Amino acid sequence: MYIITNQHNSVFYTGVTSNLTARIYEHKMKIVPGFTSKYNLDKLVFYEEQSDSLQAFAREKQIKSWSRQRKVNLINNQNPSWHDLYYSLF
């Protein structure tokens, strides 16, 4: 489960993937047209691993229902400087 944003941290996208590195690369290269490419969302600011896909989808749904401030607080707890975590995956 992950959250990406744009360079201004003004829009969030919450998603689930089984291959985080490959999925974030797709966002960065705008390979898949849609919301994330339209709003230039390519900065990985939060992620967490789940033990199975059902838990990941449940966590994604939970976080999507949260207020913006609650998401900001979640990101600040793991990544207070809001660095692009993609580069730490290698």
Residue, then its C-alpha position, 0 to 999 in steps of 0.5 A: m500500500y502506498i501514497i504518492t503526491n506531486q512536487h507541491n504535495s497538493v494531491f494524493y493518490t493511494g494505491v496497492t501493488s505487489n511490486l512497489t518499485a515497478r509501479i512507482y516507475e510506471h507513475k514516474m514515466k506516466i506509462v498508464p494514463g489517468f489520474t496520476s499522470k494528469y496531476n503529475l503524481d510521481k513522488l512516493v511519500f509513504y508505503e507499508e507492506q501488508s501480509d496479503s492482498l486482502q489486508a492491503f486492499a482493506r488498508e488502502k480503503q481505510i486510508k482513502s476514507w481519511s481526511r487530508q489532515r489524517k493522511v498528512n499526519l500518517i506521512n509525517n510520522q514515517n517521512p517528515s521531510w516528504h522525500d521521494l522514498y522511491y530512491s530508497l527502495f534500491 
